[in-house]
Amino acid sequence: AGSLIRRSAMAIARQVLCLSAFLSLPHVRSVPIRYSVAEEAESGSLIGNLAEDAGLSPAQLSARRARLVSEDGRQHFRLERGSGRLVVAGRLDREELCGQSATCMLPFELLLANPLQFFRVEVILEDINDHSPVFPEERVTFDIPETSEPGSRFPLEGARDLDIGSNNIQAYSISPENEHFSVSYGSRSNGDRYLELVLEKPLDREEQSEMNFDVIAVDGGSPPRTGTIQVKVVILDANDNAPIFTHERYSAKVFENMPEGSAVLTVQATDPDAGVNGDISYQLSQAMGQSESAFVIDPITGEIKLTKALDFEAAQTHELSVRARDGGGLSAMCKVLVEVVDVNDNAPELVVNSFSSPLPENTVPGTVVALFSVRDRDSGANGKISCALEDQLFFSLRPAYKNYYELVTVSALDREETAQYMLTVTAADAGSPPLTSTHTFTVDISDVNDNAPVFNQTSYTMYVRENNVPAVLVGAVSAADADVGLNAKVTYSLAPVQPAEQRSCSCISVNSENGHVFVLRPLDYEQLRQTEVTVSASDAGSPPLRANVTVRLVVLDENDNAPLVLYPAQDSSPPSTELVPVSAEAGYLITKVVAVDADSGQNSWLSYHLLRATEPGLFTVAVQSGEVRLRRPVTERDTVKQKLVVLVRDNGKPALSATAALSALLLKDLSDVRLPHSSPATEDEGGSLTTYLIISLVFVSLLFLISTVVFVARKVCKRKELKAGPVLYGADNLQSSLADAAAAGTLPRAYCYEISLTTGSGNSEFKFLKPIVPSLPPQHCATGQGPADEQDFPCVPVSTEDMAADNAGTLSAGQFNTL
């Protein structure tokens, strides 16, 4: 009872101190809000409308992030923000929370942010009859001498009921009724309760040696609960002196850090009887709700020792009962009160109530990052706490209320400089030596799109060769963004052309993901030498940031244009003829071949070469200038009409070329220039034609003779019906065989010839006969695979138009055909 009074006084003192603290703060309501609720109420049971009683609306509770905060950190109640109701959060056991205290009050604070405001709330937990009386022992035995006088009292350890008030024990009774004993109970002057068996009628061991009955404790609940202890009375012969303790109550103080086995105190009882009736033994019983294994008593000496270390924070006092029993069965009891002395064995505890991470890098100074509370389970100076933050330029600690602190920003943050802060808060008590605890807040800084992409070059120059394949990759642009996530995801695009700017080429494309630059269509160096576009890099932030860079595309020349002969003109028919006097000396300038090339660089460097001539040794062509000159003086054996083919070749790889055909007339007197068919060379050329005609007639006659012989032979073979033997073919078959051989390239040699018309051939009615033997392909002739004597005058492939002209006999001077 004394322990309960002291605990109640301490609770009332704490409430007075808390009330004084609340009255001293401008943000705290001066009068606490009080409610009451029965213990063991179901979870979710309504206690009251806290929002209405605090003068707040449910919308304010949500907007100001209302929360319930208790000193011990345990949440017994729950606030419904939507309705403002205060409900039970879980099972509430008054005996577990407040023990035997007359009043069980559960205080906590309603904490509001923006602005900071506190409301003191107190909930009184009302007791219900949820515990039955319980005796320390299930069975007790009394050895009572038969000489005991009526009215003798025998102390009995009373039952304990964890409930209080009317729900506590109200009466004791004996069942079944016993005529020898009655039960007496009540309170002494010092407040201690007692329970005794009273002998009502003298005992006679010879009549009855022992008795058994139950003592029943009944509480005042509705319905009432009971507890029972079995009592066995053994009737002994006379032992008329019971043990007597030297003190009715013993007390001791024990430090909570005393080791196991340490002596607490020693109790002592005396018995004036002698012999066995004077031998005393001690037994220990501990009050309900306390650890029964914390103490042990020596049954002979009465010394009480610790069986384990005590914890001031778990229980500040321990109440023990010691029974002294003599050898005759008489006993006495005393109380032992052990007070636990606090030592600084608990480090401060830091409880985080609110923490914001990640934190945007554009957070303004003064923003609350975390709200936390500190507590120490020790008392006195051992429980006084101070907090400190390690050196920081960007964060600081700010006291909020009582043992609450705020972690706030003090300067601007930059994620690109520091992406994460490790903030260590140290809490230290005032004990000796002091104990400390640390808590690290890991504050991540979230990115804000405050950095535009940056290209790795101020400008780009890329190259592509003309006649490129479509969609060819020519290079890449690259930009980096110092931000992260979507703010650093760079996409590329072509910037739109402004109306005032020059329109750029639409042949360039850029990959939006990796910045690869492609040329979409083939380019022609002769039409486009270079072009410029603007590439834009944009991040995915909101709003997006962008940067531009200039990309210059340079087209490289390819040797894709053959030389073009300007003079002499090759499209004139007949071609122009140059007049050369027979008296001209070596080095005489006949004409000059002029050609150009649309390419550039070395692809446009031209060189001139004499490809063919009627008299190859008569002419020479300057490699660089294209001037056609006489290599030697003209002789009488030289043909009057000379034909030349000049090859014009560029310096590309591979080289491209063109040919220029021209003719020259060797005249004795340039003043006597007449039409070509009045030339003296007509007779010579006519003689040549007569020779060719005779050869053709002989060849046709011979072919006719062979065909006749083959035809006769076939008739003879059919008549004789020969099954084997050589077969001769006719002229038609021979002609087709020769044609097949020529097409397969198996003829032994190519036959090349040149046709020259006399001055009178333009009016001639004679037509050349087509040869029977098929001509070799032009490619075979041009490769020079024939005999050595036929390679002195190279053959050149001609077009189908020239072949047709040849068959018609209308080839002009200077045209060469290969059969």
C-alpha positions, 0 to 999 in steps of 0.5 A, spaced: 500 500 500 505 504 501 508 503 494 502 504 491 501 511 495 508 513 493 507 511 486 501 515 485 504 521 488 510 520 483 505 520 478 501 526 480 508 530 481 509 528 474 503 531 471 504 537 475 510 538 472 508 537 465 502 541 466 507 547 468 511 546 462 505 546 457 502 552 461 509 556 459 509 554 452 505 559 447 503 553 442 500 549 447 493 549 450 493 551 457 488 546 459 489 539 457 483 535 454 481 529 458 477 523 456 476 516 460 475 509 457 474 502 460 480 498 459 480 492 455 476 496 450 476 493 443 480 496 438 477 502 434 472 504 440 471 511 440 474 515 445 471 522 443 472 527 437 479 530 438 478 535 433 472 538 435 475 538 442 481 542 440 477 547 436 480 544 429 476 541 423 478 534 420 481 538 414 486 542 418 488 535 421 490 533 414 493 539 412 497 540 418 500 533 418 497 532 425 500 526 429 499 523 436 506 523 440 507 520 447 513 520 452 514 513 452 513 512 444 508 507 445 501 509 441 495 506 445 490 511 441 489 512 434 487 519 430 482 518 424 484 524 420 478 524 416 473 525 422 477 527 427 475 522 432 480 519 437 479 511 437 483 505 441 489 503 437 490 496 441 489 492 447 489 496 453 491 493 460 490 498 466 494 493 470 500 492 465 500 500 464 499 502 471 499 497 476 496 498 483 496 505 482 489 508 484 489 513 478 491 510 471 492 516 466 495 515 459 498 522 457 500 524 450 500 530 445 497 532 439 502 535 434 501 539 429 505 542 423 505 548 419 505 552 424 507 548 430 502 547 435 501 542 441 495 540 445 496 536 451 491 530 452 490 525 458 486 519 457 484 516 464 483 508 464 478 506 468 478 499 471 474 493 470 473 487 474 478 482 469 482 479 474 480 474 480 483 474 486 490 469 487 493 467 493 501 466 493 500 459 494 495 453 492 496 449 498 498 451 505 499 447 511 498 449 519 501 445 524 497 447 530 498 444 537 492 441 540 493 446 546 492 452 542 487 456 546 480 459 542 482 465 539 489 463 537 490 467 530 494 463 525 497 468 519 495 467 512 498 470 506 492 474 503 490 473 496 492 479 491 487 482 486 490 486 480 484 490 480 483 496 484 477 499 488 470 495 488 473 490 484 479 488 489 478 483 494 472 485 499 471 479 503 474 472 505 470 465 507 471 458 509 468 452 505 466 448 507 464 451 514 468 449 519 466 449 527 473 450 529 476 456 525 474 462 522 477 467 518 479 474 520 481 480 515 482 487 515 488 493 515 493 495 520 494 502 522 500 502 518 496 500 512 498 493 511 492 488 510 492 482 514 489 475 513 488 470 519 485 464 521 482 464 528 481 458 532 474 458 535 474 451 539 479 447 542 482 442 538 483 435 540 488 431 536 485 424 539 479 426 536 481 429 529 488 429 527 488 434 521 483 438 518 482 440 510 478 446 508 478 452 503 479 459 504 475 463 499 477 470 497 471 474 493 472 481 490 466 486 489 466 486 481 459 484 478 459 479 477 464 477 483 470 473 482 473 468 487 480 465 489 481 459 493 487 456 497 487 449 500 488 449 507 491 443 511 491 443 519 495 438 522 494 438 530 500 437 534 502 436 541 503 443 545 508 448 541 506 454 545 511 459 542 511 462 535 517 465 532 518 472 532 521 477 527 526 482 530 522 487 525 515 487 522 518 491 516 525 490 513 528 495 507 534 495 503 537 499 497 540 496 492 544 499 486 541 496 479 548 494 477 549 489 483 552 483 480 548 476 481 549 473 488 550 480 492 547 480 499 541 484 500 539 484 507 538 478 513 532 477 516 532 474 523 526 471 528 527 468 535 523 462 538 523 461 546 521 454 545 527 449 545 529 443 541 525 442 535 520 447 536 525 452 537 529 451 530 527 456 525 527 456 517 525 461 513 521 461 506 521 467 501 515 469 497 514 475 492 508 480 491 504 478 485 506 482 478 514 482 480 519 477 478 519 471 483 526 469 481 530 476 482 531 474 490 533 467 494 533 466 501 538 462 505 533 457 509 537 457 515 541 464 516 535 468 513 540 472 508 537 474 502 541 474 495 540 476 488 539 471 483 540 476 477 541 483 476 535 488 477 533 494 473 531 500 475 527 502 469 523 495 469 521 496 477 523 501 482 521 497 488 520 490 490 516 487 496 517 481 499 514 476 504 518 472 509 515 466 513 519 464 519 517 457 521 519 453 527 520 446 528 513 445 531 509 448 526 508 455 528 510 461 523 511 468 523 511 473 517 515 480 515 515 484 510 521 486 506 522 492 501 527 493 496 529 499 493 533 499 487 537 505 486 538 508 479 545 508 475 547 511 468 546 504 464 541 507 459 544 511 453 539 516 450 534 514 445 533 518 439 526 517 436 524 519 429 517 522 428 518 525 421 523 525 416 523 527 409 528 524 404 529 525 398 530 533 398 529 537 392 535 541 391 532 548 390 529 547 397 529 554 400 533 555 407 529 553 413 526 547 411 524 542 416 528 535 414 526 531 420 523 532 427 525 527 432 525 526 440 530 524 445 529 520 451 533 517 457 530 511 461 534 513 467 532 518 472 535 525 475 542 527 471 542 521 468 536 522 464 538 529 462 539 529 454 543 534 450 543 534 442 549 536 437 550 535 430 556 534 427 559 540 423 555 542 417 554 548 413 548 546 410 544 543 416 543 545 423 539 543 429 533 547 432 529 545 439 522 545 438 518 543 444 520 539 450 525 534 448 523 535 440 528 537 435 528 539 428 533 538 423 533 544 418 536 547 412 540 553 413 543 554 406 542 553 398 543 545 396 546 543 389 545 536 387 551 536 382 556 538 387 553 534 393 548 528 392 547 525 399 549 528 406 550 524 412 548 527 418 550 525 424 546 527 431 549 525 437 545 525 444 548 525 450 546 524 458 549 528 464 551 522 467 558 520 470 560 518 465 556 520 460 553 515 455 551 517 448 548 515 442 548 517 435 543 517 429 545 518 422 540 521 417 541 520 410 539 525 406 538 524 398 538 530 394 533 530 388 535 533 382 532 539 379 532 541 371 537 546 372 543 544 367 542 544 360 546 539 355 553 541 353 556 538 347 563 536 347 565 540 341 563 547 339 562 545 332 562 539 328 565 538 321 563 531 318 565 528 311 562 524 306 564 522 299 559 523 293 555 518 290 554 515 297 549 510 299 543 512 302 542 513 310 550 512 310 553 514 317 558 520 317 559 522 324 555 523 331 554 529 336 554 528 343 552 532 349 552 531 356 547 533 362 550 534 369 543 532 371 540 525 373 534 521 370 529 524 365 533 531 367 539 528 364 536 524 358 538 528 352 535 527 345 537 530 339 534 533 333 535 538 327 533 545 329 528 549 325 531 554 320 529 561 321 526 565 315 532 569 315 537 564 314 539 560 308 535 554 307 540 548 308 540 541 305 534 536 307 539 530 306 541 530 313 538 526 319 540 525 326 538 520 331 534 522 336 537 517 341 545 517 340 546 523 336 548 519 330 548 523 323 546 520 317 546 522 310 539 520 307 541 520 299 547 520 295 550 527 294 553 530 288 560 534 289 559 538 283 552 540 285 553 541 293 560 542 296 558 543 303 552 545 307 551 546 315 545 544 319 544 546 327 543 540 331 539 541 338 540 537 344 534 537 349 533 534 356 527 531 358 526 536 364 520 540 365 521 545 362 526 542 358 533 545 357 536 545 350 543 547 347 545 548 339 551 546 335 553 547 328 554 541 324 558 542 317 558 537 312 563 537 307 562 533 300 569 529 298 570 528 290 570 522 287 572 520 280 565 519 277 566 524 271 569 522 265 573 527 261 569 531 256 572 533 249 571 540 247 575 540 241 575 537 236 567 536 236 565 529 237 558 530 235 559 533 228 559 528 222 563 527 218 569 529 223 573 535 222 579 534 217 586 538 219 590 540 213 598 538 213 603 540 208 607 535 205 613 539 206 612 540 214 618 539 218 618 534 225 614 538 230 609 541 226 603 543 230 597 540 227 591 541 232 590 541 239 585 537 243 581 540 248 578 537 254 575 538 261 573 534 267 568 536 272 571 533 278 576 537 282 583 535 285 587 530 281 581 527 279 581 533 274 588 532 272 588 530 264 593 527 260 593 526 252 595 519 249 595 517 242 591 511 242 591 509 234 593 512 228 594 510 220 601 512 221 603 511 228 610 513 227 608 520 224 604 523 230 606 525 237 601 528 242 603 532 248 601 529 254 600 535 258 597 540 253 594 535 248 597 538 242 598 534 236 604 535 232 609 531 227 614 526 229 618 526 223 617 529 216 612 527 211 614 522 206 611 520 199 609 513 202 605 516 207 597 515 206 594 522 204 588 521 209 591 520 216 586 518 221 588 519 229 584 517 235 587 521 241 585 518 248 584 523 254 585 520 261 584 523 268 588 522 274 583 519 278 583 512 281 580 508 277 582 513 271 576 515 267 578 516 259 575 519 253 577 519 246 577 524 240 577 522 233 580 526 228 583 526 221 588 529 217 590 530 209 597 531 207 597 536 201 603 538 197 599 545 196 595 548 201 592 552 196 589 547 191 584 544 196 578 540 193 573 536 195 575 529 197 573 525 191 577 529 186 583 526 190 589 522 186 588 517 191 582 514 188 585 510 183 589 507 189 583 505 193 580 503 187 585 498 186 585 495 193 577 494 192 578 490 186 583 486 190 578 485 195 573 483 190 577 478 187 579 475 194 571 474 196 569 471 189 575 466 190 572 464 197 565 464 195 567 459 189 571 455 194 565 455 199 560 453 194 565 447 191 566 444 199 558 444 200 557 440 193 562 435 195 559 434 202 552 434 199 554 428 195 558 425 200 552 425 205 547 422 199 552 416 198 553 415 206 545 414 206 545 409 200 550 404 204 546 405 210 553 406 214 552 405 222 559 408 223 564 413 220 565 420 219 560 425 217 561 431 213 557 437 214 554 442 208 556 449 207 550 452 212 552 447 217 560 449 217 557 456 217 553 455 223 559 451 226 564 457 225 559 462 228 559 457 234 566 457 235 567 464 234 562 465 240 565 461 244 572 464 243 575 458 240 577 461 233 585 461 233 586 468 231 582 475 230 582 478 224 582 486 224 581 490 218 581 498 216 576 501 211 578 507 207 574 510 202 577 514 196 575 520 194 570 518 190 567 512 194 561 517 196 558 516 189 560 509 189 554 504 188 558 498 190 557 495 197 561 490 201 559 483 202 559 481 209 564 475 211 561 468 212 566 467 218 563 470 224 567 476 227 570 475 234 567 479 240 570 486 240 573 484 247 577 478 245 580 483 239 582 488 244 585 484 249 591 483 244 591 475 245 592 474 237 599 473 234 604 478 235 604 481 228 596 483 229 598 487 235 601 492 232 595 496 230 590 495 236 583 494 235 578 498 239 570 496 240 565 500 236 558 501 237 552 497 234 551 504 230 558 503 227 557 496 225 550 497 222 554 503 218 559 498 216 554 493 213 551 498 209 558 500 206 557 507 209 563 508 214 566 514 214 573 516 214 576 515 221 571 510 223 574 503 225 571 496 226 573 490 229 570 483 226 
